[in-house]
Amino acid sequence: MIIKNKFHNIFWNIYAFFYDNLTLYYPAYYRQLNQIYSLIKNYLNKDSIVLDFGCGTGGLLKIIEKEAGYIVGVDRSFVMVNRAKRKVNKSLFVIADANNLLPFKKESFSLITAINSLYMLINPEKTIQDFYSSLKFNGRLIISNPLWKPSILKIVKALFKDEGIVRGLKLFFRLFLVGLLNIFITEEFKKEVFHSYSEEELTNILERIGFRIETITRTYILNSNILVCAVKLPPFPPAGWKEGKRENSKG
């Protein structure tokens, strides 16, 4: 058991190191972060309370920290969260299995982000329902999720086309290691799932739960991700409408 725990810690430290360096060495990744920031900056102010679901090593939280009122990061990895803590000050971090019910009160957040985190869940739609419950009315949900399962060959071709041979080889080595480590993660958590959604599929899910789509665009390498901004609508008709407003108007 001790050996297993030590291996587990070593594995996550290695994974966190390479994952953390994606923002430094992988242009498509930090372009995606900048694109997300451009989308959400209008919703950030000193009163905003932000949840970053699947926060990883805190790359996005570091960007928005100065403009948000308070930040909460959720991730299942203790090692990833520790790296995030070193980057972000005014924040609370929660280590939790993302497949379980989120441990927050209703209407706690004004903004929730889920960047490349839903596709590995067993039931993403259930988690989106949790997002709806945890968001304040008129709060925003930002989702970035793959449109299809990544094609390694297409990614490598795009990498060398954009970056050239020398830099492309360096980036390929780092991406290969991250991809290899992801295989071990899949085995460890016994997950053989990959939830990709078309624009229509994700729109239908969000609207069925109670969101209204504000913007949809593409992001990441080869425009392989869908980037959605949705607003939480109040239930209609409002609770008590028939018994209250309508009946009172008669008399």
C-alpha positions in Angstrom: 0.0 0.0 0.0 2.8 2.4 0.9 4.6 1.6 -2.4 1.4 2.1 -4.3 0.8 5.5 -2.6 4.4 6.6 -3.4 4.0 5.6 -7.0 0.7 7.4 -7.2 2.3 10.6 -5.8 5.2 10.3 -8.2 2.9 9.8 -11.2 0.8 12.8 -10.4 3.8 15.0 -9.8 5.2 14.1 -13.2 1.8 14.6 -14.9 1.2 18.0 -13.1 4.7 19.2 -14.2 4.1 18.5 -17.9 0.5 19.6 -17.8 1.6 22.9 -16.1 4.1 23.5 -18.9 1.5 23.3 -21.7 0.7 27.0 -21.2 4.4 27.8 -21.7 5.2 25.5 -24.6 2.0 24.7 -26.4 0.6 27.7 -28.3 -2.8 26.2 -29.0 -3.3 25.7 -25.3 -2.6 29.3 -24.2 -4.4 30.7 -27.2 -7.4 28.8 -25.9 -7.0 30.3 -22.4 -6.7 33.8 -23.9 -9.8 33.2 -25.9 -11.7 32.0 -22.8 -10.5 35.1 -20.9 -11.8 37.4 -23.7 -15.1 35.7 -23.4 -15.5 35.9 -19.6 -13.8 39.2 -18.7 -17.0 41.1 -19.0 -18.6 39.0 -16.3 -15.8 39.5 -13.8 -15.9 42.2 -11.1 -15.1 42.6 -7.4 -18.4 40.9 -6.5 -18.1 37.9 -8.8 -17.7 34.4 -7.3 -16.1 32.0 -9.8 -16.0 28.2 -9.8 -13.4 26.6 -12.1 -14.5 22.9 -12.4 -11.5 20.7 -13.2 -9.1 23.6 -12.4 -5.9 21.5 -12.9 -2.8 23.5 -12.0 -4.7 26.8 -12.0 -3.8 28.2 -15.4 -7.1 29.9 -16.0 -7.5 31.0 -12.4 -4.2 32.8 -12.5 -5.4 34.9 -15.5 -8.7 36.0 -13.9 -7.6 36.3 -10.2 -7.1 40.1 -10.2 -10.5 40.8 -11.7 -12.7 38.2 -9.8 -14.0 38.8 -6.4 -13.4 35.2 -5.1 -12.4 32.0 -6.8 -13.1 28.3 -6.1 -11.2 25.6 -7.9 -12.2 21.9 -8.0 -10.0 19.1 -9.1 -9.6 15.4 -8.1 -5.8 15.6 -7.9 -4.2 16.7 -4.7 -0.9 17.4 -6.6 -2.6 19.5 -9.3 -4.4 21.5 -6.6 -1.1 22.1 -4.7 0.4 23.6 -7.9 -2.7 25.8 -8.3 -2.4 27.1 -4.7 1.1 28.4 -5.4 -0.3 30.5 -8.3 -3.5 31.9 -6.9 -4.0 33.7 -3.6 -7.6 34.7 -3.0 -9.1 31.3 -3.6 -10.6 28.1 -2.1 -9.6 24.7 -3.5 -11.7 21.6 -3.2 -10.4 18.1 -3.9 -13.4 16.1 -5.1 -14.4 13.4 -7.5 -16.0 15.3 -10.3 -18.5 12.5 -10.9 -20.2 13.1 -7.6 -22.6 15.8 -6.5 -20.8 19.2 -6.2 -20.4 20.1 -2.6 -21.8 23.6 -2.8 -25.0 25.4 -1.8 -27.6 26.4 -4.5 -26.9 29.7 -6.3 -23.4 30.1 -4.9 -21.6 31.3 -8.0 -22.0 34.0 -10.6 -19.7 32.3 -13.1 -18.7 28.6 -13.6 -16.0 27.4 -16.1 -15.5 23.8 -17.2 -12.6 23.7 -19.6 -11.7 20.3 -21.1 -13.2 18.5 -18.1 -16.6 17.2 -19.0 -15.5 14.8 -21.7 -14.0 12.4 -19.1 -17.0 12.2 -16.8 -19.3 9.3 -16.6 -22.4 11.5 -16.8 -21.6 15.0 -18.0 -25.3 16.0 -18.2 -25.7 15.3 -14.5 -22.8 17.6 -13.7 -24.3 20.3 -15.9 -27.4 20.0 -13.9 -25.3 20.6 -10.8 -23.8 23.6 -12.5 -27.3 25.0 -13.0 -28.2 24.5 -9.3 -24.9 26.1 -8.1 -25.2 29.1 -10.4 -27.1 32.3 -9.5 -29.8 33.4 -11.9 -28.3 35.3 -14.8 -25.0 33.6 -14.0 -22.8 32.4 -16.8 -21.6 28.9 -17.6 -18.5 28.6 -19.9 -17.8 25.2 -21.4 -15.0 24.1 -23.6 -15.3 20.5 -24.8 -14.1 18.4 -27.7 -16.3 18.1 -30.8 -14.8 14.8 -31.6 -12.2 12.3 -30.2 -8.8 13.8 -31.0 -6.9 12.4 -34.0 -3.2 12.1 -33.0 -2.1 12.2 -36.7 -4.1 15.4 -37.4 -2.8 17.1 -34.3 0.9 16.2 -35.2 0.4 17.5 -38.7 -1.0 20.7 -37.5 1.7 21.0 -34.9 4.6 20.8 -37.5 2.7 23.0 -39.9 2.3 25.8 -37.3 5.6 25.5 -35.4 8.1 24.1 -37.9 10.2 20.9 -37.6 12.6 21.8 -34.7 10.0 23.4 -32.3 7.4 20.9 -33.5 9.6 18.0 -32.3 10.0 19.6 -28.9 6.3 20.2 -28.5 5.5 16.7 -29.8 7.7 15.1 -27.1 5.8 17.0 -24.3 2.4 16.3 -25.8 3.3 12.6 -26.3 4.2 12.3 -22.6 1.0 14.0 -21.5 -1.0 11.7 -23.8 0.8 8.7 -22.4 0.1 9.7 -18.9 -3.6 10.2 -19.7 -3.7 6.5 -20.7 -2.6 5.6 -17.1 -5.2 8.0 -15.7 -7.9 6.3 -17.8 -6.8 2.9 -16.5 -6.5 4.0 -12.9 -10.1 5.4 -12.8 -11.4 2.5 -15.0 -12.9 5.0 -17.4 -13.4 4.1 -21.0 -15.5 7.1 -21.8 -15.0 10.1 -24.1 -18.0 12.5 -24.3 -17.7 14.7 -27.4 -20.6 16.9 -28.4 -21.7 18.6 -31.5 -22.9 22.2 -31.3 -26.5 21.0 -31.6 -26.1 18.2 -29.0 -24.6 20.5 -26.4 -27.1 23.3 -27.1 -30.0 20.8 -26.6 -28.6 19.6 -23.3 -28.1 23.1 -21.9 -31.4 24.4 -23.0 -33.2 21.3 -21.6 -31.6 22.0 -18.2 -32.6 25.7 -18.2 -29.8 27.6 -19.9 -29.9 30.0 -22.8 -27.0 30.0 -25.3 -25.4 33.4 -25.7 -22.4 32.5 -27.9 -20.9 29.4 -29.5 -17.5 29.4 -31.2 -14.6 27.0 -31.9 -11.3 26.9 -30.1 -8.1 24.8 -29.5 -6.0 23.1 -32.1 -7.8 22.5 -35.5 -10.8 24.2 -33.9 -11.5 20.8 -32.3 -13.3 22.2 -29.3 -16.6 23.9 -29.0 -16.6 26.9 -26.7 -20.0 27.9 -25.2 -21.2 30.7 -23.1 -24.7 30.1 -21.5 -26.8 32.1 -19.1 -28.9 30.5 -16.3 -32.6 31.5 -16.8 -35.1 31.6 -13.9 -37.8 28.8 -14.1 -40.9 29.9 -16.0 -43.5 30.4 -15.0 -42.1 31.7 -11.7 -42.8 29.7 -8.6 -46.2 30.7 -7.1 -47.3 32.5 -10.3 -50.7 30.8 -10.6 -51.5 31.0 -6.9 -50.1 34.5 -6.5 -50.1 36.9 -9.3 -52.8 35.4 -11.5 -55.3 34.6 -8.7 -54.7 38.0 -7.0 -55.4 39.8 -10.2 -58.9 38.4 -10.3 -59.9 40.0 -7.1 
